[in-house]
Amino acid sequence: MCKVPRPPNAFIIYHRNKSKELAKFKSNGKSESNERHPSKTVAEMWKEEPAEIKLQYQREADLALVEHKKKYPFYKYKP
């Protein structure tokens, strides 16, 4: 039996996007090399984002949830 992944929330989608951007930025040599915790950086960036940006990611999460429900109609979160 395969474990069904949880649908991503707004922060998870944001984290994926920003982590990719930070990785590109770092690979170009434009970032400090001593940054070891990009997740902390992304979390701080999320806190500073305006409500409009967070709403945009919430809409993406809502769409992802609809797709998740189509793909896994009987999914129930069980921690």
C-alpha positions in Angstrom: 0.0 0.0 0.0 1.4 3.4 -1.0 1.3 6.3 1.4 -0.7 9.2 -0.1 1.1 12.6 0.3 -0.6 15.4 2.1 -1.8 18.3 -0.1 0.6 21.2 0.1 -0.5 24.3 2.0 0.4 27.9 1.0 3.7 28.0 2.9 4.9 24.7 1.5 4.3 25.9 -2.1 6.1 29.2 -1.2 8.9 27.2 0.4 9.4 25.1 -2.7 9.5 28.2 -5.0 11.8 30.2 -2.8 14.2 27.3 -2.1 14.7 26.9 -5.8 15.3 30.6 -6.2 17.8 30.6 -3.3 19.6 27.6 -4.7 20.0 29.3 -8.1 21.1 32.5 -6.4 23.6 30.6 -4.3 25.0 28.6 -7.3 25.7 31.9 -9.0 27.9 32.9 -6.1 25.7 35.8 -5.0 24.8 34.4 -1.6 26.9 34.1 1.5 28.5 30.7 1.6 28.0 30.4 5.4 24.2 30.2 5.1 23.4 26.6 6.2 19.7 26.9 6.9 17.8 28.1 3.9 14.6 27.0 5.5 15.0 29.6 8.2 15.6 32.2 5.5 12.5 31.2 3.7 10.5 31.2 6.9 11.7 34.7 7.6 10.8 35.8 4.1 7.3 34.3 4.5 6.7 36.4 7.6 7.7 39.5 5.8 5.6 38.9 2.7 2.6 41.2 2.2 -0.9 39.8 2.5 -1.4 39.9 -1.3 1.5 37.6 -1.9 0.3 35.2 0.9 -3.2 35.2 -0.7 -1.7 34.3 -4.1 0.0 31.3 -2.5 -3.2 30.4 -0.7 -5.0 30.3 -4.0 -2.4 28.0 -5.4 -2.8 25.8 -2.3 -6.6 25.8 -2.8 -6.1 24.6 -6.4 -3.6 22.0 -5.3 -6.2 20.8 -2.8 -8.9 20.4 -5.5 -6.4 18.4 -7.6 -5.5 16.3 -4.6 -9.1 15.5 -3.9 -9.6 14.5 -7.6 -6.6 12.2 -7.5 -7.2 10.8 -4.0 -10.9 11.0 -3.4 -10.9 8.9 -0.2 -7.9 10.5 1.4 -8.1 11.4 5.1 -5.3 12.9 7.1 -4.2 10.6 9.8 -1.2 11.9 11.8 
